[in-house]
């Protein structure tokens, strides 16, 4: 009964089926039948023309996007708890050639215009300090909170006023869409987002993530960076097939809804123990060390998250019987 991470979830059967169907001779790299269908499939989903590139990891998607937006001497405004800051081992700095992450605070790993404005006001407009070139947010955030379309729009408007590119880390984008009920367009390009890292591995994929570019000027440079960084796979059709299988039949959103529903049941059981509202598929709750061990003693696995806190993550394929058993165990603490 594991609630460690949705990274460990099973692969959706449709993904394996699509990969098997792609297991035949075709053009190498991204000239194959499946890769050539990506732009059209994602353009339909986002209700406008986009460039869709497959990559193998969310880190690659994030960092290729940021490298295409920010010069080596530039800066990226992001939350202090953002994945690009905490969990990517300096990859943004590596891919950009040295761009600096400019860290901003906010509850639940969410950014606000006021916090950004305060952070930007501390940067002198001279050659002695790194200037901000881009804004990066995560939806859903590292603490399971979501940005509404209106909140994203407010941030996008602020970025545009200050001439900043706007990047969205959507490792759990399906969960955010399912939670907010907003369209993918309203949560991205209509709000000013230039590039989206669209997560699939946490949501039933095997080894493919999508980098969606809403600004066509970014596409050529990022394609070249993908090759230069070793992320242009020779048999890219297997990655493209995974993405198409998830997108064309709406599996990506169905899976996000399933994971969110499991998290909501745990949130109901947690009650006042919740550290943050549960808006996606992550549950942070207050437990003592003894209570955490008692839960583990009943067969539940999860991460400790700081002193007196635990993180539970639900997946698209979560056994709802196990979810119910955990909910009852939490209620009994």
C-alpha positions as CSV (number, residue, x, y, z in Angstrom):
1,X,0.0,0.0,0.0
2,X,2.4,2.6,-1.3
3,X,1.7,6.3,-1.3
4,X,5.3,7.5,-2.0
5,X,5.0,9.0,-5.5
6,X,3.0,8.9,-8.7
7,X,6.3,8.4,-10.4
8,X,6.1,4.8,-9.4
9,X,2.6,4.2,-10.7
10,X,1.9,1.6,-13.4
11,X,1.9,2.3,-17.1
12,X,-1.6,2.6,-18.7
13,X,-2.3,-0.4,-20.9
14,X,-3.1,1.9,-23.9
15,X,0.5,3.2,-23.7
16,X,2.0,-0.3,-24.1
17,X,-0.5,-1.1,-26.9
18,X,0.4,2.1,-28.8
19,X,4.1,1.3,-28.4
20,X,3.6,-2.2,-29.7
21,X,1.8,-0.8,-32.8
22,X,4.7,1.5,-33.4
23,X,7.1,-1.4,-33.3
24,X,7.9,-1.5,-37.0
25,X,10.3,0.2,-39.4
26,X,9.8,3.9,-39.7
27,X,11.9,7.0,-40.1
28,X,14.5,7.7,-37.3
29,X,14.5,10.5,-34.7
30,X,11.3,12.6,-35.0
31,X,10.5,12.1,-38.7
32,X,8.3,9.1,-38.1
33,X,4.6,8.8,-38.5
34,X,3.8,9.2,-34.8
35,X,6.1,12.2,-34.1
36,X,4.7,14.0,-37.2
37,X,1.2,13.7,-35.7
38,X,2.1,15.4,-32.4
39,X,1.7,19.0,-33.5
40,X,-1.8,18.4,-34.8
41,X,-2.9,16.3,-31.8
42,X,-1.8,18.9,-29.3
43,X,-3.0,21.8,-31.4
44,X,-6.4,20.3,-31.3
45,X,-6.2,19.9,-27.5
46,X,-5.0,23.5,-27.0
47,X,-7.3,25.0,-29.6
48,X,-4.4,26.7,-31.4
49,X,-1.3,25.8,-33.4
50,X,1.5,24.6,-31.2
51,X,4.8,22.8,-31.5
52,X,4.9,19.6,-29.5
53,X,8.2,17.9,-28.8
54,X,8.8,14.6,-27.0
55,X,11.5,14.3,-24.3
56,X,12.2,11.6,-21.8
57,X,12.0,13.5,-18.5
58,X,10.3,16.5,-17.0
59,X,13.7,17.9,-16.1
60,X,14.6,17.9,-19.8
61,X,11.3,19.5,-20.7
62,X,11.7,22.3,-18.1
63,X,15.3,23.0,-18.8
64,X,15.1,22.9,-22.6
65,X,12.3,25.4,-22.4
66,X,14.1,27.7,-20.0
67,X,17.3,27.5,-22.0
68,X,15.4,28.7,-25.1
69,X,14.0,31.6,-23.1
70,X,16.9,32.9,-20.9
71,X,20.5,33.8,-21.8
72,X,23.4,32.5,-19.7
73,X,23.6,35.8,-17.8
74,X,19.9,36.0,-17.2
75,X,17.6,35.2,-14.3
76,X,14.5,33.0,-13.8
77,X,12.0,34.0,-11.1
78,X,10.5,30.9,-9.4
79,X,9.3,29.8,-6.0
80,X,11.9,28.8,-3.4
81,X,10.3,25.3,-3.3
82,X,10.0,24.9,-7.1
83,X,11.1,21.6,-8.6
84,X,13.6,23.4,-10.8
85,X,15.3,24.8,-7.6
86,X,15.0,21.9,-5.2
87,X,15.0,18.6,-7.2
88,X,16.8,19.1,-10.5
89,X,20.4,19.0,-9.4
90,X,21.3,22.3,-11.0
91,X,20.0,21.2,-14.4
92,X,18.4,24.6,-15.2
93,X,21.8,26.3,-14.7
94,X,23.5,23.6,-16.7
95,X,21.1,23.8,-19.7
96,X,21.0,27.6,-19.7
97,X,24.8,27.9,-19.4
98,X,24.6,29.7,-16.1
99,X,21.3,31.5,-15.7
100,X,20.4,32.2,-12.1
101,X,17.3,31.1,-10.3
102,X,15.8,34.1,-8.5
103,X,13.9,32.6,-5.5
104,X,10.5,34.0,-4.3
105,X,8.4,32.9,-1.3
106,X,4.7,32.1,-1.1
107,X,2.5,29.7,0.8
108,X,2.0,26.3,-0.7
109,X,4.7,26.9,-3.3
110,X,2.4,29.4,-5.1
111,X,3.6,32.8,-6.4
112,X,1.6,36.0,-6.4
113,X,2.1,39.2,-8.2
114,X,2.7,41.1,-5.0
115,X,5.5,38.6,-4.0
116,X,7.0,38.9,-7.5
117,X,6.9,42.6,-7.6
118,X,8.6,42.8,-4.2
119,X,11.3,40.4,-5.4
120,X,11.8,42.3,-8.6
121,X,12.0,45.6,-6.8
122,X,15.2,44.3,-5.0
123,X,17.0,43.9,-8.3
124,X,18.9,47.0,-9.3
125,X,18.7,47.7,-13.1
126,X,22.4,47.7,-13.6
127,X,25.2,45.4,-14.8
128,X,26.1,44.3,-11.3
129,X,23.0,42.3,-10.7
130,X,21.3,39.5,-12.6
131,X,18.1,40.7,-14.3
132,X,15.0,38.7,-14.6
133,X,14.2,37.3,-18.0
134,X,11.6,34.7,-17.3
135,X,8.9,33.6,-14.8
136,X,8.4,29.9,-14.0
137,X,5.5,28.5,-12.0
138,X,4.3,24.9,-11.3
139,X,0.7,23.8,-11.7
140,X,-0.1,21.8,-9.6
141,X,2.5,23.1,-7.2
142,X,5.0,21.1,-5.2
143,X,2.5,21.2,-2.3
144,X,-0.5,20.1,-4.4
145,X,-2.1,23.5,-4.8
146,X,-3.4,24.7,-8.1
147,X,-3.4,28.0,-10.0
148,X,-6.8,28.9,-11.4
149,X,-7.1,30.3,-14.9
150,X,-7.6,33.8,-13.4
151,X,-4.5,33.5,-11.2
152,X,-2.4,32.3,-14.1
153,X,-3.7,35.1,-16.2
154,X,-2.7,37.7,-13.5
155,X,0.8,36.3,-13.5
156,X,1.0,36.2,-17.2
157,X,-0.1,39.8,-17.5
158,X,2.5,40.8,-14.9
159,X,5.2,38.9,-16.8
160,X,4.2,40.6,-20.1
161,X,4.3,44.1,-18.5
162,X,7.9,43.4,-17.5
163,X,9.0,41.8,-20.7
164,X,9.5,38.3,-19.2
165,X,9.0,35.0,-20.8
166,X,6.5,32.7,-19.0
167,X,7.2,29.0,-18.4
168,X,4.8,26.5,-16.8
169,X,6.1,23.3,-15.2
170,X,3.1,20.9,-15.6
171,X,4.5,17.7,-14.2
172,X,1.0,17.3,-12.7
173,X,-0.8,19.4,-15.2
174,X,-3.5,16.8,-15.7
175,X,-4.3,16.9,-11.9
176,X,-4.5,20.7,-12.1
177,X,-6.8,20.7,-15.1
178,X,-9.0,18.1,-13.5
179,X,-9.1,20.1,-10.2
180,X,-9.8,23.5,-11.6
181,X,-12.2,22.5,-14.4
182,X,-10.6,25.1,-16.6
183,X,-9.6,24.4,-20.2
184,X,-6.0,23.7,-21.0
185,X,-6.0,26.8,-23.2
186,X,-7.1,29.1,-20.3
187,X,-4.5,27.6,-18.0
188,X,-1.7,28.2,-20.5
189,X,-1.4,30.3,-23.7
190,X,-4.5,32.4,-23.1
191,X,-2.9,33.4,-19.8
192,X,0.4,34.3,-21.5
193,X,2.3,31.0,-21.1
194,X,5.1,30.6,-23.7
195,X,6.1,27.0,-23.0
196,X,4.6,24.1,-21.0
197,X,6.3,21.0,-19.6
198,X,3.3,18.6,-20.0
199,X,3.8,15.7,-17.6
200,X,2.7,12.1,-18.6
201,X,5.0,9.8,-16.7
202,X,3.4,10.6,-13.3
203,X,0.0,10.1,-15.0
204,X,0.2,6.7,-16.7
205,X,3.0,7.2,-19.2
206,X,6.2,5.1,-19.4
207,X,9.1,7.3,-20.6
208,X,7.8,10.3,-22.5
209,X,6.9,13.8,-21.5
210,X,5.8,16.6,-23.8
211,X,7.3,20.1,-24.3
212,X,4.6,22.3,-25.7
213,X,5.7,25.6,-27.3
214,X,3.1,28.3,-27.8
215,X,5.6,30.8,-29.2
216,X,6.8,29.5,-32.6
217,X,10.0,31.6,-32.3
218,X,11.2,29.2,-29.6
219,X,10.8,26.0,-31.6
220,X,13.9,25.9,-33.8
221,X,16.4,26.8,-31.1
222,X,14.9,24.3,-28.7
223,X,14.9,21.5,-31.3
224,X,18.6,22.1,-31.7
225,X,19.2,22.1,-27.9
226,X,17.3,18.9,-27.6
227,X,19.7,17.2,-30.0
228,X,22.8,18.9,-28.4
229,X,21.8,17.7,-25.0
230,X,21.3,14.1,-26.0
231,X,17.5,14.0,-25.9
232,X,16.8,13.4,-29.6
233,X,16.2,9.6,-29.4
234,X,16.8,7.7,-32.6
235,X,13.5,5.7,-32.1
236,X,11.4,8.6,-31.1
237,X,8.3,7.0,-32.4
238,X,8.0,5.0,-29.2
239,X,7.8,8.3,-27.2
240,X,5.4,9.9,-29.6
241,X,3.2,6.8,-29.5
242,X,2.9,7.1,-25.8
243,X,1.8,10.7,-25.9
244,X,-0.7,10.2,-28.7
245,X,-2.2,7.2,-26.8
246,X,-2.7,9.4,-23.7
247,X,-4.0,12.5,-25.5
248,X,-6.1,11.4,-28.4
249,X,-8.6,9.5,-26.3
250,X,-8.6,11.7,-23.2
251,X,-6.8,9.2,-21.0
252,X,-4.5,11.9,-19.6
253,X,-7.5,13.8,-18.0
254,X,-9.4,10.7,-16.9
255,X,-6.2,9.5,-15.1
256,X,-5.8,12.9,-13.4
257,X,-9.4,12.7,-12.2
258,X,-8.8,9.3,-10.7
259,X,-5.7,10.3,-8.8
260,X,-7.5,13.4,-7.5
261,X,-10.5,11.5,-6.3
262,X,-8.3,9.2,-4.2
263,X,-6.5,12.2,-2.7
264,X,-9.9,13.8,-1.8
265,X,-10.9,10.7,0.2
266,X,-7.7,11.0,2.2
267,X,-8.2,14.7,2.7
268,X,-11.7,14.0,4.1
269,X,-10.1,11.6,6.6
270,X,-7.3,14.0,7.5
271,X,-9.5,16.9,8.5
272,X,-7.7,19.4,10.6
273,X,-4.4,17.5,10.2
274,X,-4.1,18.9,6.6
275,X,-1.2,21.2,6.2
276,X,-2.5,22.6,2.9
277,X,-5.9,22.2,1.1
278,X,-5.9,19.2,-1.2
279,X,-6.4,20.5,-4.7
280,X,-4.7,17.8,-6.8
281,X,-3.2,14.4,-5.9
282,X,-0.9,15.3,-3.0
283,X,-1.9,15.2,0.7
284,X,0.3,16.8,3.4
285,X,-0.8,16.0,6.9
286,X,0.4,16.6,10.4
287,X,1.5,13.5,12.2
288,X,3.8,12.8,15.1
289,X,6.7,10.4,14.7
290,X,4.7,7.7,16.6
291,X,1.6,8.2,14.5
292,X,3.7,7.9,11.3
293,X,5.2,4.7,12.6
294,X,1.8,3.4,13.5
295,X,0.6,4.0,9.9
296,X,3.7,2.2,8.6
297,X,3.1,-0.6,10.9
298,X,-0.3,-1.2,9.2
299,X,1.5,-1.5,5.8
300,X,1.3,2.1,4.5
301,X,4.4,3.6,2.9
302,X,4.9,7.4,2.4
303,X,7.5,10.1,2.8
304,X,8.2,12.0,6.0
305,X,8.0,15.7,5.0
306,X,9.8,17.8,7.5
307,X,9.3,17.5,11.2
308,X,5.8,16.3,12.2
309,X,4.5,16.1,8.6
310,X,4.0,13.4,6.0
311,X,3.3,13.5,2.3
312,X,0.9,11.1,0.6
313,X,0.7,10.9,-3.2
314,X,-2.1,9.1,-5.0
315,X,-1.9,7.8,-8.5
316,X,-4.2,7.1,-11.4
317,X,-4.1,3.4,-10.7
318,X,-4.5,3.6,-6.9
319,X,-6.2,0.7,-5.3
320,X,-9.3,2.4,-3.8
321,X,-9.6,-0.4,-1.2
322,X,-6.1,0.6,0.1
323,X,-7.1,4.3,0.0
324,X,-10.1,3.5,2.1
325,X,-8.1,1.5,4.6
326,X,-5.6,4.4,4.9
327,X,-8.4,6.9,5.3
328,X,-9.8,4.8,8.2
329,X,-6.4,4.5,9.7
330,X,-5.9,8.2,9.6
331,X,-9.3,8.8,11.2
332,X,-8.3,6.5,14.0
333,X,-5.1,8.3,14.9
